[in-house]
Every structure is written in structure tokens, then in C-alpha cells.
Amino acid sequence: MKITAIEAIPYAIPYSKPLKFASGEVHVAQHVLVRVHTDDGVVGIADAPPRPFTYGETQASVVAVIDSLFAPAVVGLGLLEREQVQARLSRTIANPVAKAAVDMAIWDALGKTLGLQVTDLLGGYTDRMRVSHMLGFDSPGAMVTEAERIRDTYGITTFKVKVGRRPHTLDTAVVRALREGLGDDVELYVDGNRGWSASESARAMKEMADLGLTFAEELCPADDVLGRRWLVQQLDVPFIADESVPTAADVTREVLGGSATAVSIKTSRTGFTQSARVHHLAEGLGLEVVMGNQIDGQLGSMCTVAFGAAYELTSRRAGELSNFLDMTDDLLTEPLDIRDGALTIRPGAGLGVEIDPDKLARYRQD
């Protein structure tokens, strides 16, 4: 059960359409496949989706930090020495996506070695999660059409609506069009990706007060400390901290400072080990939790559902698990299948998924 090698393999798969939101625009999934090898011949896998406009990481930086720092620090440790792994990764500041992928690949390798599912190793609460779908920037009509297609095809009835453009014209019009077009049976929440000011956010949320929104997420920048606290006091829905809470310590700061009342957990930035710490903290503080999406591919989405299904709190809400639908292809041997608005964990040890070697050869960038 000793780690003998760690690979960081860059690959690129185009999206079927650009994904647009307030903090950036993505045309190609430029991710990094991470593989952890053990002396038993087991290979654990995970995906690292860099987001330079959010965390400063790039595909090249993820490969470099894993090859030059993380692999030398972790090789030789056992799969059960997860706290040692965390301590050694923590010697390097930042780089959350690279750290998360190494951590999750180790968990996958551990599950495969023990013949157990990662979900069961983490908590084993259920085997599935309801799915929410992210709607990127577009015209109101186009976004309604997209939501209707997703609902009718996959049974998804929860939508995260990207806002952060012009709050009192285009953004509020989009959300109103979605509510009117989809009806009251669909759950809607908005994500500003820090695109509005606190005052713009307050006015926009007041204008949408009759639309029955479930959450508001990262409407304004976290460094607007006083404005954000003021905004949260104005809202009658939970305010989700996302990019502002990459660690459990950040969650504590935001919540105790009155700047958030709910949190988004993204396994792609906190792995399984740190995500568990954020979950336990949120549970103890009585916070709402949403499993978020970092525009993950299918491997990343499986990591999200594996973690989210492990706990009652994280499985209570629909998780953001469907952005792989916007990719033109993927690396898994068996594609994920959303049925009746839900995604289930895969049978088999670890994460229960494998990489198609031919597809990896086609899309890898090294």
C-alpha cells in the first residue's frame, strides 16, 4: 500500500459551446489527469480542473507543482498515511486544485486496494444525489430553451443561474424568464461570481424577491468586507460562500464575520480529506451546504457525487453534477448517466470508474 509514483497528465477536450460567467469564459477543458501508483499495482485516479481566474492555477502550473514538489514529497508514504500527505502538501501554499487531485487519487487507490467504494469509506449515507445544472450567460430566451431541454432530457429540476452582468436589466430578466417559462416546480438559485457590488446585489435580489429563489451565491467580492456583511443582512435567502471559502478556516472567517450563511463544497479544490473537514464544520455550525462544480468533467463529477452521497447534509440538496454535458467528449470508459434527475455512484471499488486509454492518448497534451 505504498505510493510509488504520481503522474500528472495534461489533456484538453473542447466544450460544445463557450461557458460564460462573470469571472471568466471557458472554451476548452484544459485539465490534468492525476494517477497515483502503488507497490501493489493499484492505480488511483482523479481530475484537476485549473481555474486561473479564480485560484491562479493553470494546466502547466498544476503539472509542474505535482511533478516537482508534491510527488517527491508523497512518494514512499502509505495510502493510510493521509494526514502525513496533507501535512506535506501543506508545506506549499495555495495550489488547491493540484492538492485536491492528489488527495482524491489516493482515496481512489485506497478504495481499490481494500475493495471498498470511496463513498463507503467516507460515510456511506446514500448511493446517489439529485442533480442541479448550471446555466451560463446567454439571452433570456436561449437560457429558458436550454433549461427546458435539460429538464425534459434528464429530469433535472434544479438550476443554478449565472448572473453578474447588468443586474437591473439583463440578469433579473433572465431569472424572471426562467421562472415564468419553467413554472414553480423548478428550483432556481443565482451565482454572481463576484460580478456585482453589494448595493447592486441588494437591489437585484429585491427585484427578484417574488421569484422564490433558493440561494444567492458569491454576488459580490469577499474583500468588500463591510459591503458584504451589509448585503447578507438584507437577504431573506441563504448566502453561499464559494470562491471565498477554499479552506475550513475561510469558512469560519466568513460565517463568524457575518459574510455568509451557507457554503459550497467543491471536491476539485479541497479533495476528500479537506472537504470532510469543511463538511464537519458546516454541520456543527448548522450551515446549509451545496456540492459545487468547478466545470468538472465526468471524473470530477463522479468525485463530487462520491463525496456528496457519503453524508446526509451534502446529499440533502441537489449537487452541481452536470457540467460534463457541455463537453464534446470525455475520458471515462463508461460515460456517466443522469436518470430521473439523479446521478448514482458506480459499483466497484474506489470511485468505480476507469480511464479509456485510447481517449487519453487522443486528448493528452504532453
C-alpha positions as CSV (number, residue, x, y, z in Angstrom):
1,M,0.0,0.0,0.0
2,K,3.0,2.3,-0.6
3,I,2.8,5.1,-3.1
4,T,5.5,4.6,-5.8
5,A,4.7,7.2,-8.4
6,I,2.4,10.1,-9.2
7,E,1.6,11.1,-12.8
8,A,0.2,14.5,-13.9
9,I,-1.0,14.2,-17.5
10,P,-2.4,17.4,-19.2
11,Y,-5.2,16.9,-21.6
12,A,-7.7,19.1,-23.5
13,I,-11.3,18.5,-24.6
14,P,-13.4,21.2,-26.3
15,Y,-16.7,22.3,-25.0
16,S,-19.7,22.2,-27.3
17,K,-20.3,25.9,-26.6
18,P,-18.4,28.5,-24.6
19,L,-19.3,28.6,-20.9
20,K,-19.6,32.2,-19.8
21,F,-19.9,33.7,-16.4
22,A,-18.8,36.9,-14.5
23,S,-15.3,35.7,-13.6
24,G,-14.3,34.2,-16.9
25,E,-15.1,32.3,-20.1
26,V,-14.1,28.7,-21.0
27,H,-13.9,27.2,-24.5
28,V,-11.8,24.1,-23.8
29,A,-11.5,21.9,-20.8
30,Q,-7.7,22.1,-20.2
31,H,-7.5,19.7,-17.2
32,V,-4.9,17.4,-15.7
33,L,-5.4,13.7,-15.1
34,V,-3.6,12.6,-11.9
35,R,-2.7,9.0,-11.4
36,V,-1.3,7.6,-8.1
37,H,0.6,4.2,-8.4
38,T,1.2,1.8,-5.6
39,D,3.6,-1.1,-5.0
40,D,0.5,-3.4,-5.2
41,G,0.0,-2.4,-8.8
42,V,-3.1,-0.3,-8.0
43,V,-3.7,3.0,-9.8
44,G,-5.9,5.7,-8.3
45,I,-7.2,8.5,-10.5
46,A,-8.6,12.0,-10.1
47,D,-9.0,15.1,-12.2
48,A,-7.6,18.6,-11.7
49,P,-9.6,21.4,-13.5
50,P,-7.4,24.5,-13.2
51,R,-9.2,27.9,-13.0
52,P,-6.7,30.7,-13.4
53,F,-9.3,33.4,-13.0
54,T,-10.4,32.0,-9.6
55,Y,-7.4,30.3,-7.9
56,G,-4.5,31.3,-10.2
57,E,-3.7,27.8,-11.2
58,T,-3.1,26.8,-14.9
59,Q,-2.7,23.4,-16.5
60,A,1.0,24.0,-16.7
61,S,1.3,25.0,-13.1
62,V,-0.6,22.0,-11.9
63,V,1.7,19.7,-13.8
64,A,4.8,21.5,-12.5
65,V,3.8,21.6,-8.9
66,I,2.9,17.9,-8.8
67,D,6.0,16.8,-10.7
68,S,8.5,19.0,-8.9
69,L,7.0,19.3,-5.3
70,F,4.1,17.0,-4.5
71,A,5.2,13.8,-6.0
72,P,8.7,13.8,-4.4
73,A,7.1,14.7,-1.0
74,V,4.4,12.0,-1.1
75,V,6.1,9.0,-2.9
76,G,7.0,6.4,-0.3
77,L,4.1,7.1,2.0
78,G,1.4,4.5,2.6
79,L,-2.2,5.0,1.4
80,L,-3.4,5.2,5.0
81,E,-1.0,8.0,5.9
82,R,-3.4,10.6,4.7
83,E,-2.6,13.1,7.5
84,Q,1.1,12.9,6.6
85,V,0.1,13.5,3.0
86,Q,-1.9,16.6,4.0
87,A,1.0,17.9,6.1
88,R,3.5,17.6,3.3
89,L,1.2,19.1,0.7
90,S,0.5,22.0,3.1
91,R,4.2,23.0,3.0
92,T,3.4,24.6,-0.3
93,I,0.9,27.4,-0.2
94,A,-2.1,27.8,-2.5
95,N,-2.4,25.3,-5.4
96,P,-5.7,23.9,-4.1
97,V,-6.7,22.1,-7.3
98,A,-3.4,20.2,-7.6
99,K,-3.5,19.2,-3.9
100,A,-7.2,18.1,-4.2
101,A,-6.4,15.8,-7.2
102,V,-3.5,14.1,-5.4
103,D,-5.7,13.6,-2.3
104,M,-8.6,12.1,-4.3
105,A,-6.4,9.8,-6.3
106,I,-5.0,8.4,-3.1
107,W,-8.5,7.8,-1.8
108,D,-9.4,6.0,-5.0
109,A,-6.3,3.9,-4.8
110,L,-7.2,3.1,-1.1
111,G,-10.7,2.0,-2.1
112,K,-9.4,-0.2,-4.9
113,T,-6.8,-1.8,-2.6
114,L,-9.4,-2.5,0.2
115,G,-12.2,-3.5,-2.3
116,L,-14.4,-0.7,-0.9
117,Q,-16.2,2.2,-2.5
118,V,-14.9,5.7,-1.7
119,T,-18.4,6.7,-0.6
120,D,-18.5,3.9,2.0
121,L,-15.0,4.9,3.2
122,L,-16.1,8.5,3.7
123,G,-19.6,7.9,5.3
124,G,-21.8,5.7,3.2
125,Y,-25.1,7.6,3.7
126,T,-26.6,7.0,0.3
127,D,-25.7,6.0,-3.2
128,R,-27.0,9.0,-5.2
129,M,-27.5,12.7,-5.4
130,R,-30.1,14.9,-7.1
131,V,-28.5,17.0,-9.9
132,S,-28.6,20.7,-10.4
133,H,-27.5,22.2,-13.7
134,M,-25.5,25.4,-14.3
135,L,-26.9,27.8,-16.9
136,G,-24.1,30.1,-18.2
137,F,-24.6,33.6,-19.7
138,D,-26.9,33.9,-22.7
139,S,-30.1,35.7,-23.7
140,P,-33.2,35.0,-21.6
141,G,-34.8,33.0,-24.4
142,A,-31.8,30.9,-25.0
143,M,-31.4,30.1,-21.3
144,V,-35.0,29.1,-21.0
145,T,-34.7,26.8,-24.0
146,E,-31.5,25.2,-22.5
147,A,-33.2,24.7,-19.2
148,E,-36.2,23.1,-20.8
149,R,-34.0,20.7,-22.8
150,I,-32.1,19.7,-19.7
151,R,-35.3,19.2,-17.7
152,D,-37.0,17.2,-20.4
153,T,-34.0,15.1,-21.3
154,Y,-32.5,14.3,-17.8
155,G,-35.3,15.1,-15.4
156,I,-33.3,17.9,-13.7
157,T,-35.4,20.4,-11.9
158,T,-32.8,22.5,-10.1
159,F,-30.9,25.2,-11.9
160,K,-28.0,27.4,-10.9
161,V,-28.3,30.6,-12.9
162,K,-25.1,32.6,-13.6
163,V,-25.6,36.3,-13.1
164,G,-23.2,39.2,-12.6
165,R,-23.6,41.2,-15.8
166,R,-26.2,44.0,-15.8
167,P,-28.2,43.3,-12.6
168,H,-31.2,45.5,-13.2
169,T,-31.9,44.7,-16.8
170,L,-30.4,41.5,-18.3
171,D,-29.7,39.4,-15.2
172,T,-33.1,39.9,-13.5
173,A,-34.8,39.5,-16.8
174,V,-33.1,36.1,-17.3
175,V,-34.2,34.8,-13.9
176,R,-37.7,36.1,-14.4
177,A,-37.9,34.4,-17.8
178,L,-36.8,31.1,-16.3
179,R,-39.3,31.2,-13.5
180,E,-42.1,32.1,-15.9
181,G,-41.0,29.6,-18.5
182,L,-40.3,26.7,-16.2
183,G,-43.0,27.2,-13.6
184,D,-42.9,27.0,-9.8
185,D,-41.9,23.3,-9.6
186,V,-38.3,24.2,-10.7
187,E,-35.8,25.3,-8.1
188,L,-33.7,28.3,-9.0
189,Y,-30.7,30.0,-7.4
190,V,-28.3,32.6,-8.6
191,D,-24.5,32.8,-8.7
192,G,-22.8,36.2,-9.3
193,N,-19.2,35.0,-9.3
194,R,-18.4,38.3,-7.5
195,G,-19.7,40.3,-10.5
196,W,-21.9,42.8,-8.7
197,S,-21.3,45.3,-6.0
198,A,-23.1,44.9,-2.7
199,S,-25.6,47.6,-3.5
200,E,-26.3,46.2,-6.9
201,S,-26.8,42.8,-5.4
202,A,-29.2,44.1,-2.8
203,R,-31.3,45.9,-5.4
204,A,-31.3,42.9,-7.8
205,M,-32.3,40.5,-5.1
206,K,-35.1,42.8,-4.0
207,E,-36.3,42.9,-7.7
208,M,-36.3,39.1,-7.7
209,A,-37.9,38.6,-4.3
210,D,-41.1,37.3,-5.8
211,L,-39.4,34.6,-7.8
212,G,-38.8,32.1,-5.0
213,L,-35.1,31.8,-5.2
214,T,-33.4,29.2,-3.0
215,F,-29.9,30.7,-2.6
216,A,-27.7,33.6,-3.6
217,E,-24.0,32.7,-4.2
218,E,-21.0,35.0,-4.2
219,L,-22.8,38.0,-5.6
220,C,-20.1,40.5,-4.7
221,P,-16.4,40.3,-3.9
222,A,-15.3,38.9,-0.5
223,D,-12.8,41.6,0.0
224,D,-15.7,44.2,0.2
225,V,-15.9,43.2,3.9
226,L,-18.4,45.8,5.1
227,G,-20.5,45.8,2.0
228,R,-20.8,42.0,2.0
229,R,-21.8,41.9,5.7
230,W,-24.4,44.6,5.0
231,L,-25.7,42.6,2.0
232,V,-26.1,39.4,3.9
233,Q,-28.2,41.2,6.4
234,Q,-30.6,42.4,3.7
235,L,-31.2,38.9,2.2
236,D,-34.1,36.5,3.1
237,V,-32.3,33.6,1.4
238,P,-29.1,31.9,2.5
239,F,-25.9,33.5,1.0
240,I,-23.5,30.8,-0.2
241,A,-19.8,31.4,0.1
242,D,-17.9,29.7,-2.7
243,E,-14.6,31.1,-4.1
244,S,-14.2,32.9,-0.8
245,V,-14.0,29.7,1.3
246,P,-11.4,27.3,-0.1
247,T,-10.5,26.1,3.4
248,A,-12.3,25.3,6.6
249,A,-10.5,28.3,8.2
250,D,-12.0,30.5,5.5
251,V,-15.5,29.1,6.2
252,T,-15.0,30.1,9.9
253,R,-13.9,33.6,9.0
254,E,-16.8,34.3,6.6
255,V,-19.5,32.8,8.8
256,L,-18.4,34.4,12.1
257,G,-17.8,37.7,10.3
258,G,-21.4,37.7,9.0
259,S,-20.4,37.5,5.4
260,A,-22.1,34.1,4.5
261,T,-24.8,31.8,5.8
262,A,-24.1,28.8,3.6
263,V,-21.1,27.2,1.9
264,S,-20.3,25.4,-1.4
265,I,-18.0,22.4,-1.1
266,K,-16.0,21.6,-4.2
267,T,-14.0,18.4,-4.1
268,S,-12.0,19.7,-7.0
269,R,-10.5,22.3,-4.7
270,T,-10.5,20.6,-1.3
271,G,-10.3,16.9,-2.3
272,F,-11.9,14.4,0.0
273,T,-9.9,15.0,3.1
274,Q,-10.2,18.7,3.4
275,S,-13.8,18.6,2.1
276,A,-14.7,16.3,5.0
277,R,-13.3,19.0,7.4
278,V,-15.4,21.7,5.8
279,H,-18.5,19.4,5.9
280,H,-18.0,18.6,9.6
281,L,-17.5,22.3,10.4
282,A,-20.6,23.3,8.4
283,E,-22.6,20.5,10.2
284,G,-21.5,21.8,13.6
285,L,-22.4,25.4,12.7
286,G,-25.8,24.4,11.3
287,L,-25.0,25.8,7.8
288,E,-26.7,24.9,4.5
289,V,-24.3,23.1,2.1
290,V,-24.3,22.7,-1.7
291,M,-21.9,20.5,-3.6
292,G,-20.4,22.8,-6.2
293,N,-18.9,22.3,-9.6
294,Q,-15.6,23.6,-11.0
295,I,-16.8,22.9,-14.6
296,D,-15.7,19.4,-13.9
297,G,-15.6,16.6,-16.5
298,Q,-17.1,13.2,-15.7
299,L,-14.3,12.0,-13.5
300,G,-14.6,15.2,-11.4
301,S,-18.3,14.9,-11.3
302,M,-18.0,11.3,-10.0
303,C,-15.7,12.6,-7.3
304,T,-18.4,15.1,-6.3
305,V,-21.2,12.6,-6.1
306,A,-19.0,10.1,-4.3
307,F,-18.3,12.6,-1.6
308,G,-21.8,14.2,-1.5
309,A,-23.5,10.8,-1.3
310,A,-21.4,9.9,1.8
311,Y,-23.2,12.4,4.1
312,E,-26.7,13.3,4.9
313,L,-26.0,17.1,4.9
314,T,-24.3,17.1,1.5
315,S,-26.9,14.8,-0.1
316,R,-29.9,16.9,1.1
317,R,-29.6,19.4,-1.7
318,A,-29.1,18.9,-5.4
319,G,-25.4,18.9,-6.3
320,E,-23.9,20.7,-9.3
321,L,-23.0,17.5,-11.2
322,S,-23.9,18.0,-14.9
323,N,-21.5,20.4,-16.5
324,F,-19.8,17.5,-18.3
325,L,-22.8,17.6,-20.5
326,D,-21.3,20.6,-22.2
327,M,-18.1,18.7,-23.2
328,T,-17.7,17.2,-26.6
329,D,-16.2,14.0,-25.2
330,D,-14.7,12.6,-22.0
331,L,-12.0,10.1,-20.8
332,L,-14.1,7.5,-19.0
333,T,-14.6,4.0,-20.4
334,E,-18.3,4.2,-19.4
335,P,-20.0,7.6,-19.6
336,L,-22.0,8.9,-16.6
337,D,-25.7,8.6,-16.9
338,I,-28.1,11.1,-15.3
339,R,-31.5,9.5,-14.9
340,D,-34.7,11.0,-13.4
341,G,-32.7,14.0,-12.2
342,A,-30.1,12.0,-10.2
343,L,-26.6,10.6,-10.5
344,T,-25.6,7.5,-8.7
345,I,-22.2,6.3,-7.5
346,R,-20.7,3.4,-9.6
347,P,-20.5,-0.1,-8.4
348,G,-17.0,-1.4,-7.7
349,A,-14.1,-0.4,-5.6
350,G,-12.7,3.2,-5.3
351,L,-14.6,5.6,-7.5
352,G,-15.8,2.8,-9.7
353,V,-14.6,4.5,-12.9
354,E,-11.7,3.9,-15.3
355,I,-9.9,5.9,-18.0
356,D,-10.2,4.9,-21.6
357,P,-6.5,4.6,-22.8
358,D,-7.4,5.4,-26.4
359,K,-9.2,8.6,-25.5
360,L,-6.4,9.7,-23.2
361,A,-3.9,9.2,-26.0
362,R,-6.1,11.3,-28.3
363,Y,-6.5,14.2,-25.9
364,R,-3.3,14.4,-23.9
365,Q,-1.1,17.4,-24.4
366,D,2.3,16.1,-23.5
